[in-house]
Amino acid sequence: MTGPSPRVSLSLRMSLRSRIALLAAFAVGATVALASLGTYLVVRSSLYAQLDDGLAERARSAVDSSLGQRNVIQAIPAAAFGAADIRVGLLTPDGTVFKAVAAEAPPVSDVERQVVASGQPSRPRTDGDLRVVAVPVGDGPGLALVIAQPLAPTRSTLAGLSVVFILVGGGGIVVAAIAGAAVARTGLLPVQRLTEAAETVARTSELRPIPVTGDDELARLTRSFNGMLVTLAESRERQRRLVADAGHELRTPLTSLRTNLDLLVASSQPGARSLSDVDRVEIYDDVRAQVGELTTLVGDLVELARDDAPQVVHSPVELTEVVERALDRARRRAPGIAFEVHTVQWPMLGDSTALERAVLNLLDNAAKWSPAGGTVRLVVSPVGDGTVVLQVSDAGPGIVDADLPHVFDRFYRSDDARTMPGSGLGLAIVKQVAERHSGTVAAGRAVEGGALLTLHLPGRP
Protein backbone atom coordinates (compact mmCIF):
# COMPACT_ATOMS: atom_id res chain seq x y z
CA MET A 1 0.00 0.00 0.00
CA THR A 2 1.54 3.28 -1.12
CA GLY A 3 1.50 6.35 1.06
CA PRO A 4 0.55 9.90 0.09
CA SER A 5 2.67 11.67 -2.50
CA PRO A 6 5.31 14.14 -1.20
CA ARG A 7 3.38 17.04 -2.76
CA VAL A 8 0.15 16.11 -0.93
CA SER A 9 2.02 15.53 2.34
CA LEU A 10 3.74 18.92 2.05
CA SER A 11 0.39 20.61 1.34
CA LEU A 12 -1.16 18.97 4.38
CA ARG A 13 1.74 19.97 6.63
CA MET A 14 1.77 23.62 5.53
CA SER A 15 -0.39 26.03 7.45
CA LEU A 16 -3.02 28.14 5.73
CA ARG A 17 -0.93 31.25 6.42
CA SER A 18 2.11 29.71 4.71
CA ARG A 19 0.02 28.63 1.75
CA ILE A 20 -1.40 32.14 1.32
CA ALA A 21 2.10 33.66 1.50
CA LEU A 22 3.38 31.07 -0.99
CA LEU A 23 0.43 31.72 -3.30
CA ALA A 24 1.02 35.49 -3.16
CA ALA A 25 4.73 35.02 -3.91
CA PHE A 26 3.93 32.68 -6.78
CA ALA A 27 1.31 35.03 -8.25
CA VAL A 28 3.60 38.07 -8.04
CA GLY A 29 6.54 36.06 -9.34
CA ALA A 30 4.55 34.82 -12.33
CA THR A 31 3.29 38.35 -13.02
CA VAL A 32 6.76 39.87 -12.76
CA ALA A 33 8.23 37.10 -14.92
CA LEU A 34 5.64 37.60 -17.66
CA ALA A 35 6.01 41.38 -17.51
CA SER A 36 9.81 41.14 -17.57
CA LEU A 37 9.78 38.68 -20.45
CA GLY A 38 7.41 40.88 -22.43
CA THR A 39 9.49 43.98 -21.75
CA TYR A 40 12.72 42.16 -22.64
CA LEU A 41 11.30 40.96 -25.95
CA VAL A 42 10.01 44.44 -26.81
CA VAL A 43 13.35 46.10 -25.94
CA ARG A 44 15.31 43.42 -27.81
CA SER A 45 13.14 43.84 -30.89
CA SER A 46 13.50 47.63 -30.68
CA LEU A 47 17.30 47.48 -30.33
CA TYR A 48 17.68 45.10 -33.25
CA ALA A 49 15.32 47.22 -35.33
CA GLN A 50 17.42 50.34 -34.59
CA LEU A 51 20.61 48.42 -35.40
CA ASP A 52 19.16 47.12 -38.68
CA ASP A 53 17.87 50.56 -39.68
CA GLY A 54 21.30 52.05 -38.94
CA LEU A 55 23.07 49.39 -41.01
CA ALA A 56 20.70 49.86 -43.94
CA GLU A 57 21.13 53.64 -43.77
CA ARG A 58 24.93 53.29 -43.65
CA ALA A 59 24.86 50.93 -46.61
CA ARG A 60 22.78 53.31 -48.71
CA SER A 61 24.97 56.25 -47.73
CA ALA A 62 28.10 54.30 -48.65
CA VAL A 63 26.75 53.44 -52.10
CA ASP A 64 25.72 57.02 -52.72
CA SER A 65 29.22 58.23 -51.72
CA SER A 66 30.99 56.11 -54.37
CA LEU A 67 32.19 53.65 -51.72
CA GLY A 68 30.88 50.92 -53.98
CA GLN A 69 33.91 51.21 -56.29
CA ARG A 70 36.80 48.80 -55.83
CA ASN A 71 39.58 51.34 -56.05
CA VAL A 72 37.80 53.67 -53.63
CA ILE A 73 37.16 51.08 -50.90
CA GLN A 74 40.71 49.78 -51.14
CA ALA A 75 42.09 53.28 -50.76
CA ILE A 76 40.27 54.00 -47.47
CA PRO A 77 42.46 53.38 -44.38
CA ALA A 78 41.40 50.43 -42.24
CA ALA A 79 41.38 52.68 -39.18
CA ALA A 80 38.40 54.56 -40.60
CA PHE A 81 36.26 51.45 -40.53
CA GLY A 82 37.65 50.48 -37.15
CA ALA A 83 36.69 53.81 -35.68
CA ALA A 84 33.18 53.41 -37.05
CA ASP A 85 33.11 49.88 -35.58
CA ILE A 86 31.99 48.33 -38.86
CA ARG A 87 33.32 46.00 -41.54
CA VAL A 88 32.78 46.95 -45.18
CA GLY A 89 33.39 44.85 -48.28
CA LEU A 90 32.54 44.88 -51.98
CA LEU A 91 31.29 41.51 -53.22
CA THR A 92 31.79 40.70 -56.94
CA PRO A 93 29.92 38.08 -58.99
CA ASP A 94 32.84 35.65 -58.75
CA GLY A 95 32.67 35.77 -54.91
CA THR A 96 35.69 38.02 -54.38
CA VAL A 97 35.40 40.50 -51.50
CA PHE A 98 37.31 43.75 -51.87
CA LYS A 99 38.04 45.59 -48.64
CA ALA A 100 40.30 48.20 -47.18
CA VAL A 101 43.91 47.27 -46.73
CA ALA A 102 44.54 45.53 -43.38
CA ALA A 103 40.82 45.67 -42.54
CA GLU A 104 38.72 42.65 -41.66
CA ALA A 105 36.32 41.50 -44.35
CA PRO A 106 32.63 41.10 -43.53
CA PRO A 107 31.23 37.55 -43.56
CA VAL A 108 29.67 36.45 -46.83
CA SER A 109 27.09 33.75 -47.37
CA ASP A 110 24.55 32.72 -49.97
CA VAL A 111 22.33 35.58 -48.79
CA GLU A 112 24.83 38.19 -49.92
CA ARG A 113 25.60 36.28 -53.17
CA GLN A 114 21.89 36.34 -53.92
CA VAL A 115 22.00 40.14 -53.67
CA VAL A 116 24.76 40.17 -56.34
CA ALA A 117 22.67 37.93 -58.56
CA SER A 118 19.25 39.57 -58.06
CA GLY A 119 20.14 43.17 -57.46
CA GLN A 120 17.77 43.31 -54.43
CA PRO A 121 18.96 44.27 -50.90
CA SER A 122 19.03 41.51 -48.30
CA ARG A 123 17.33 41.34 -44.95
CA PRO A 124 19.70 41.81 -41.97
CA ARG A 125 21.00 38.57 -40.51
CA THR A 126 23.19 37.52 -37.61
CA ASP A 127 26.47 35.80 -38.21
CA GLY A 128 28.12 34.94 -34.93
CA ASP A 129 28.76 38.24 -33.16
CA LEU A 130 28.02 40.33 -36.24
CA ARG A 131 24.90 41.79 -37.80
CA VAL A 132 25.24 41.71 -41.59
CA VAL A 133 23.34 43.49 -44.40
CA ALA A 134 24.02 43.68 -48.15
CA VAL A 135 22.77 46.20 -50.74
CA PRO A 136 23.31 46.19 -54.53
CA VAL A 137 25.65 48.69 -56.14
CA GLY A 138 24.07 50.28 -59.18
CA ASP A 139 20.68 49.64 -60.76
CA GLY A 140 21.09 45.96 -61.54
CA PRO A 141 22.97 42.82 -60.64
CA GLY A 142 26.74 42.86 -60.59
CA LEU A 143 28.15 44.13 -57.28
CA ALA A 144 26.94 44.21 -53.66
CA LEU A 145 28.18 46.28 -50.74
CA VAL A 146 28.31 44.20 -47.55
CA ILE A 147 28.40 45.92 -44.15
CA ALA A 148 28.73 44.11 -40.80
CA GLN A 149 28.52 45.61 -37.34
CA PRO A 150 29.39 43.86 -34.03
CA LEU A 151 26.47 42.85 -31.74
CA ALA A 152 28.51 43.09 -28.54
CA PRO A 153 27.14 46.51 -27.43
CA THR A 154 23.55 45.45 -28.11
CA ARG A 155 23.97 42.12 -26.35
CA SER A 156 25.67 43.82 -23.43
CA THR A 157 22.71 46.16 -23.08
CA LEU A 158 20.27 43.22 -23.17
CA ALA A 159 22.35 41.29 -20.63
CA GLY A 160 22.30 44.25 -18.26
CA LEU A 161 18.55 44.58 -18.74
CA SER A 162 18.15 40.86 -17.94
CA VAL A 163 20.07 41.29 -14.71
CA VAL A 164 17.87 44.23 -13.76
CA PHE A 165 14.72 42.23 -14.48
CA ILE A 166 15.99 39.27 -12.46
CA LEU A 167 16.85 41.47 -9.49
CA VAL A 168 13.52 43.32 -9.68
CA GLY A 169 11.60 40.07 -10.08
CA GLY A 170 13.41 38.40 -7.19
CA GLY A 171 12.88 41.44 -4.98
CA GLY A 172 9.22 41.53 -5.98
CA ILE A 173 8.80 37.88 -5.05
CA VAL A 174 10.43 38.43 -1.66
CA VAL A 175 8.31 41.52 -0.99
CA ALA A 176 5.18 39.64 -2.13
CA ALA A 177 5.96 36.74 0.19
CA ILE A 178 6.45 39.11 3.13
CA ALA A 179 3.31 41.07 2.27
CA GLY A 180 1.35 37.84 1.76
CA ALA A 181 2.45 36.57 5.15
CA ALA A 182 1.47 39.88 6.77
CA VAL A 183 -1.89 39.94 5.03
CA ALA A 184 -2.49 36.30 5.91
CA ARG A 185 -1.59 36.96 9.54
CA THR A 186 -3.97 39.92 9.70
CA GLY A 187 -6.72 38.41 7.59
CA LEU A 188 -6.69 35.06 9.36
CA LEU A 189 -6.74 36.58 12.83
CA PRO A 190 -10.53 36.07 13.12
CA VAL A 191 -10.07 32.47 11.98
CA GLN A 192 -7.39 32.04 14.64
CA ARG A 193 -9.77 33.45 17.25
CA LEU A 194 -12.46 31.05 16.05
CA THR A 195 -10.03 28.16 16.29
CA GLU A 196 -8.96 29.15 19.79
CA ALA A 197 -12.59 29.60 20.83
CA ALA A 198 -13.51 26.15 19.48
CA GLU A 199 -10.53 24.62 21.29
CA THR A 200 -11.55 26.45 24.48
CA VAL A 201 -15.10 25.13 24.18
CA ALA A 202 -13.80 21.59 23.65
CA ARG A 203 -11.37 21.90 26.57
CA THR A 204 -13.37 23.84 29.14
CA SER A 205 -16.99 23.71 27.86
CA GLU A 206 -17.19 27.51 28.26
CA LEU A 207 -19.47 29.07 25.64
CA ARG A 208 -18.16 32.64 25.60
CA PRO A 209 -18.81 34.67 22.40
CA ILE A 210 -15.92 36.18 20.43
CA PRO A 211 -15.63 39.97 19.86
CA VAL A 212 -16.56 40.90 16.28
CA THR A 213 -15.11 43.79 14.27
CA GLY A 214 -15.80 44.72 10.67
CA ASP A 215 -18.48 43.54 8.28
CA ASP A 216 -16.67 41.17 5.93
CA GLU A 217 -17.10 37.44 5.39
CA LEU A 218 -14.93 36.55 8.39
CA ALA A 219 -16.99 38.87 10.59
CA ARG A 220 -20.14 37.15 9.37
CA LEU A 221 -18.54 33.79 10.12
CA THR A 222 -17.67 35.00 13.62
CA ARG A 223 -21.23 36.22 14.19
CA SER A 224 -22.57 32.85 13.02
CA PHE A 225 -20.18 31.10 15.39
CA ASN A 226 -21.31 33.36 18.25
CA GLY A 227 -24.92 32.57 17.35
CA MET A 228 -24.10 28.88 17.54
CA LEU A 229 -22.50 29.39 20.95
CA VAL A 230 -25.58 31.26 22.16
CA THR A 231 -27.83 28.49 20.89
CA LEU A 232 -25.68 25.86 22.59
CA ALA A 233 -25.69 27.86 25.81
CA GLU A 234 -29.48 28.19 25.70
CA SER A 235 -29.84 24.47 24.97
CA ARG A 236 -27.53 23.63 27.87
CA GLU A 237 -29.46 25.99 30.15
CA ARG A 238 -32.76 24.41 29.09
CA GLN A 239 -31.36 20.96 29.79
CA ARG A 240 -30.06 22.10 33.15
CA ARG A 241 -33.43 23.60 34.08
CA LEU A 242 -35.22 20.50 32.87
CA VAL A 243 -33.06 18.25 35.01
CA ALA A 244 -33.32 20.56 38.01
CA ASP A 245 -37.08 20.96 37.68
CA ALA A 246 -37.56 17.26 37.06
CA GLY A 247 -35.53 16.45 40.16
CA HIS A 248 -37.60 18.91 42.17
CA GLU A 249 -40.88 17.48 40.90
CA LEU A 250 -39.75 13.89 41.42
CA ARG A 251 -38.55 14.54 44.96
CA THR A 252 -42.02 15.06 46.45
CA PRO A 253 -43.76 11.86 45.23
CA LEU A 254 -40.62 9.82 45.84
CA THR A 255 -40.36 11.11 49.41
CA SER A 256 -44.01 10.39 50.06
CA LEU A 257 -43.72 6.97 48.45
CA ARG A 258 -40.66 6.11 50.55
CA THR A 259 -42.44 7.28 53.72
CA ASN A 260 -45.43 5.07 53.01
CA LEU A 261 -43.25 2.09 52.19
CA ASP A 262 -41.17 2.61 55.34
CA LEU A 263 -44.39 2.74 57.35
CA LEU A 264 -45.61 -0.50 55.79
CA VAL A 265 -42.26 -2.21 56.41
CA ALA A 266 -42.08 -0.94 60.00
CA SER A 267 -45.60 -2.15 60.75
CA SER A 268 -44.68 -5.64 59.58
CA GLN A 269 -41.73 -5.95 61.99
CA PRO A 270 -42.17 -8.26 65.06
CA GLY A 271 -43.43 -6.35 68.05
CA ALA A 272 -44.43 -3.30 66.04
CA ARG A 273 -47.87 -1.84 66.20
CA SER A 274 -49.89 -3.18 63.32
CA LEU A 275 -51.92 -0.97 61.05
CA SER A 276 -55.64 -1.24 60.80
CA ASP A 277 -57.20 -2.43 57.57
CA VAL A 278 -58.52 1.05 56.86
CA ASP A 279 -55.08 2.63 57.33
CA ARG A 280 -53.44 -0.05 55.24
CA VAL A 281 -55.94 0.46 52.39
CA GLU A 282 -55.37 4.22 52.52
CA ILE A 283 -51.61 3.71 52.35
CA TYR A 284 -51.98 1.33 49.42
CA ASP A 285 -54.22 3.81 47.62
CA ASP A 286 -51.73 6.57 48.34
CA VAL A 287 -48.87 4.43 47.00
CA ARG A 288 -50.79 3.60 43.83
CA ALA A 289 -51.61 7.29 43.32
CA GLN A 290 -47.97 8.23 43.80
CA VAL A 291 -46.82 5.54 41.38
CA GLY A 292 -49.36 6.81 38.86
CA GLU A 293 -48.13 10.35 39.36
CA LEU A 294 -44.54 9.24 38.84
CA THR A 295 -45.53 7.33 35.73
CA THR A 296 -47.28 10.37 34.29
CA LEU A 297 -44.36 12.65 35.18
CA VAL A 298 -41.78 10.34 33.63
CA GLY A 299 -43.90 9.98 30.49
CA ASP A 300 -44.20 13.76 30.18
CA LEU A 301 -40.46 14.18 30.69
CA VAL A 302 -39.73 11.62 28.00
CA GLU A 303 -42.11 13.39 25.65
CA LEU A 304 -40.49 16.77 26.28
CA ALA A 305 -36.96 15.41 26.04
CA ARG A 306 -37.45 13.94 22.57
CA ASP A 307 -34.84 15.86 20.62
CA ASP A 308 -35.22 13.57 17.60
CA ALA A 309 -38.82 14.54 16.93
CA PRO A 310 -39.21 15.83 13.37
CA GLN A 311 -40.08 19.47 12.92
CA VAL A 312 -42.43 18.78 10.00
CA VAL A 313 -44.37 15.51 9.85
CA HIS A 314 -45.74 14.72 6.41
CA SER A 315 -48.72 12.53 7.22
CA PRO A 316 -52.37 13.29 6.34
CA VAL A 317 -54.45 13.91 9.47
CA GLU A 318 -58.11 14.79 9.93
CA LEU A 319 -58.28 17.14 12.94
CA THR A 320 -61.91 16.21 13.73
CA GLU A 321 -60.98 12.56 14.23
CA VAL A 322 -58.12 13.59 16.50
CA VAL A 323 -60.49 15.72 18.61
CA GLU A 324 -63.05 12.91 18.90
CA ARG A 325 -60.46 10.43 20.16
CA ALA A 326 -59.16 12.94 22.71
CA LEU A 327 -62.77 13.68 23.85
CA ASP A 328 -63.46 9.99 24.47
CA ARG A 329 -60.44 9.76 26.77
CA ALA A 330 -61.21 13.07 28.51
CA ARG A 331 -64.81 11.99 29.25
CA ARG A 332 -63.56 8.78 30.87
CA ARG A 333 -61.11 10.73 33.03
CA ALA A 334 -63.63 13.40 34.09
CA PRO A 335 -67.10 11.81 34.24
CA GLY A 336 -68.54 14.73 36.22
CA ILE A 337 -67.73 17.33 33.55
CA ALA A 338 -69.86 18.15 30.50
CA PHE A 339 -68.09 18.72 27.19
CA GLU A 340 -69.63 21.01 24.60
CA VAL A 341 -67.97 20.55 21.21
CA HIS A 342 -68.20 22.45 17.90
CA THR A 343 -65.86 21.19 15.17
CA VAL A 344 -65.41 21.40 11.41
CA GLN A 345 -63.65 19.08 9.00
CA TRP A 346 -60.03 20.15 8.77
CA PRO A 347 -57.43 18.06 6.91
CA MET A 348 -53.79 18.83 7.65
CA LEU A 349 -50.32 17.30 7.69
CA GLY A 350 -49.00 16.27 11.09
CA ASP A 351 -48.49 13.65 13.76
CA SER A 352 -51.86 12.24 14.78
CA THR A 353 -50.60 10.85 18.10
CA ALA A 354 -48.89 14.09 19.13
CA LEU A 355 -51.92 16.19 18.18
CA GLU A 356 -54.24 13.91 20.18
CA ARG A 357 -51.94 14.23 23.18
CA ALA A 358 -52.01 18.04 22.89
CA VAL A 359 -55.84 18.21 22.63
CA LEU A 360 -56.20 15.76 25.53
CA ASN A 361 -53.89 17.86 27.70
CA LEU A 362 -55.97 20.95 26.97
CA LEU A 363 -59.20 19.10 27.87
CA ASP A 364 -57.67 17.59 31.03
CA ASN A 365 -56.45 21.01 32.15
CA ALA A 366 -59.90 22.54 31.57
CA ALA A 367 -61.63 19.65 33.37
CA LYS A 368 -59.24 19.94 36.32
CA TRP A 369 -60.12 23.59 36.85
CA SER A 370 -63.86 23.26 36.20
CA PRO A 371 -66.17 22.77 39.17
CA ALA A 372 -68.25 19.62 39.52
CA GLY A 373 -71.02 19.67 36.93
CA GLY A 374 -69.23 22.41 34.98
CA THR A 375 -68.94 22.62 31.23
CA VAL A 376 -65.82 22.56 29.08
CA ARG A 377 -66.20 24.04 25.60
CA LEU A 378 -64.10 23.01 22.62
CA VAL A 379 -64.47 24.97 19.38
CA VAL A 380 -62.62 24.30 16.12
CA SER A 381 -63.04 27.06 13.55
CA PRO A 382 -61.11 28.10 10.41
CA VAL A 383 -59.52 31.52 10.41
CA GLY A 384 -59.67 32.15 6.68
CA ASP A 385 -55.96 32.34 5.93
CA GLY A 386 -55.41 28.60 5.59
CA THR A 387 -55.17 28.04 9.36
CA VAL A 388 -57.49 26.74 12.04
CA VAL A 389 -58.00 27.68 15.70
CA LEU A 390 -58.80 25.14 18.37
CA GLN A 391 -60.07 26.84 21.55
CA VAL A 392 -60.73 25.15 24.89
CA SER A 393 -62.44 27.14 27.67
CA ASP A 394 -63.58 26.17 31.17
CA ALA A 395 -65.80 27.55 33.90
CA GLY A 396 -63.07 27.76 36.49
CA PRO A 397 -61.56 30.81 38.21
CA GLY A 398 -59.44 31.70 35.18
CA ILE A 399 -55.79 32.66 34.93
CA VAL A 400 -54.49 35.80 36.56
CA ASP A 401 -52.69 38.28 34.30
CA ALA A 402 -49.31 37.66 35.92
CA ASP A 403 -49.50 33.94 35.04
CA LEU A 404 -50.67 34.27 31.42
CA PRO A 405 -47.16 34.54 29.87
CA HIS A 406 -45.93 31.46 31.77
CA VAL A 407 -48.72 28.87 31.62
CA PHE A 408 -46.98 26.98 28.78
CA ASP A 409 -43.55 26.92 30.48
CA ARG A 410 -42.16 23.65 31.74
CA PHE A 411 -42.99 22.89 35.40
CA TYR A 412 -44.62 26.28 35.82
CA ARG A 413 -47.43 26.15 38.36
CA SER A 414 -49.28 29.13 39.75
CA ASP A 415 -49.83 29.56 43.47
CA ASP A 416 -53.37 28.23 43.13
CA ALA A 417 -52.20 25.19 41.15
CA ARG A 418 -49.60 23.95 43.62
CA THR A 419 -52.21 22.02 45.59
CA MET A 420 -53.74 20.56 42.41
CA PRO A 421 -52.66 17.24 40.89
CA GLY A 422 -50.37 17.36 37.87
CA SER A 423 -46.73 17.73 36.93
CA GLY A 424 -46.78 21.16 35.31
CA LEU A 425 -45.76 19.64 31.96
CA GLY A 426 -49.08 19.13 30.21
CA LEU A 427 -49.34 22.60 28.67
CA ALA A 428 -45.60 22.59 27.89
CA ILE A 429 -46.25 19.49 25.76
CA VAL A 430 -49.08 21.37 24.00
CA LYS A 431 -46.66 24.16 23.14
CA GLN A 432 -44.06 21.69 21.90
CA VAL A 433 -46.58 19.92 19.64
CA ALA A 434 -47.75 23.27 18.24
CA GLU A 435 -44.20 24.33 17.41
CA ARG A 436 -43.48 20.99 15.71
CA HIS A 437 -46.48 21.63 13.46
CA SER A 438 -45.53 25.26 12.73
CA GLY A 439 -48.34 26.45 14.99
CA THR A 440 -48.69 28.64 18.07
CA VAL A 441 -50.42 28.58 21.46
CA ALA A 442 -51.93 31.35 23.56
CA ALA A 443 -53.69 31.76 26.90
CA GLY A 444 -56.42 34.20 27.78
CA ARG A 445 -59.73 34.62 29.61
CA ALA A 446 -63.01 33.13 28.41
CA VAL A 447 -66.29 35.00 28.26
CA GLU A 448 -67.58 32.93 31.19
CA GLY A 449 -64.58 34.05 33.25
CA GLY A 450 -62.58 30.84 33.07
CA ALA A 451 -59.36 30.10 31.18
CA LEU A 452 -59.26 30.16 27.40
CA LEU A 453 -56.42 28.19 25.79
CA THR A 454 -55.92 28.49 22.04
CA LEU A 455 -54.06 26.15 19.68
CA HIS A 456 -53.40 27.69 16.23
CA LEU A 457 -52.53 25.16 13.49
CA PRO A 458 -51.96 25.36 9.72
CA GLY A 459 -54.06 23.41 7.22
CA ARG A 460 -52.97 20.93 4.61
CA PRO A 461 -51.19 22.53 1.64
C-alpha positions, 0 to 999 in steps of 0.5 A: 500500500503506497502512502501519500505523495510528497506534494500532498504531504507537504500541502497537508503539513503547511499552514493556511498562512504559509500557503497564502504567503506562498500563493502570493509570492507565486502570483507576483513572481509569475506576473513579474516574470511575464512582464519582464519577459514581455518587456525584454522581448520588446526592448530586444526587438526595438534594439535590433530594429534600430541596429538594422535601420542604422546598417541599412542607412549606412549601406545606402549612404556608402553606395551614394558616396561612391564607396561601392567602387573597388579602387575607392574602398581599397584606398580607405584606411582600415582605421576609418572602418575600425573607428566606425566599428563596422566591416565593409566589403565589396562583393563581386559576382565571382565571390571576391570580397574587396576591402580596405587594406589591413581591414577585416572582411565582412562575412559572406554567405549565400544571402549576400551572393543572392543580392549580387545575382538579383540586385535586391537588398538583403534582410539583416542577418546575424552571423556569430557576433556580427549583424550583416546586411548587403545592398546592390551597387548600381541599378542591376545585378553585378556588385553588392556592398556588404556591411557588418557591425558587431552585436557586442554593445547590443547584447551587453545592453540586453544582458544588463537589462536581464540582470535588472529584471531578475533582481527586480523580479526576485525582490518583488517575489520576496516583498510579495511573500512578506506582504502575503504573510502579513496579510495572511496573519492579519486576515486570518486573525478572526479564523485564529480566534475562532479556532482558539474559541472552538478549542476552548469550548472543547477543553473547558466547555465555556461558551463565551462569544468572540468579539466581532469587528468589521463587516466582511465574510470573516466577521459574518462567520464569527457572528454565526459562530457566536450565534451557535454558541448562544444556541448551545448555551441556551440548549444547555441551560434548558437541559439544566433547568429541565433536570433541576425541575424534574428532580424537584418534581420527582422529589415530592412523590418519591419522598411520600412513596418512601415514607409510606413504604417505610411505614408498611415495612415498620408495621410488619416488623415483630413487636411493632404496632400493626396498622388497621385495615382502613389505614393499610388500604389508605396507604396502598391507595396513596402508594398507587396514586404516587406511582401513577403520578410518577408514571405520568411525570416520567412519560411527560419528561420523555415526551419533552426530552425527545430531541429527535422529533421531526419538525415537519411531519408529512402525514395526512391527518383529519383534525376532527378525528383527533379531537373525537379520540381525545374527547373519548379519553377526557370523558372517561377521566372526568365523568362529572364534567360536561363537554360542549364541542363544535368542530369542522372538517379540517385536513392537515399534515402532522403527527396524529398521536402528538396532536391527540396528546395536545388536545387531551392535555388541553381538555384535562387542564380545563376539566381539572379547573372546572367545578363539579357539573361544569362545562368545558367548551371546545371549538374548532373554527377556520380563520380564513388564511389557511389556518385553524384555531382550536379553543378550549375554555372552562368555567373555572376561576381563570388565569391571573394576568401575571401567570398568562405569559408562563402557563406553557412553560415547563414545570410552571405552576401558579400559586393556586395550582400547587395544591392541584394534581399534575406535573406542570408539563401538560401545557408545555407538551401542548406548546411543543406539539404546536411548534413541531407543526408550525403552529402557536399557542396562547392563553387568555380569559373566556367569556364565562370568566374561566381560562381560554387556551388556544391552539393555532394550526396550519391546514394541509397545503 
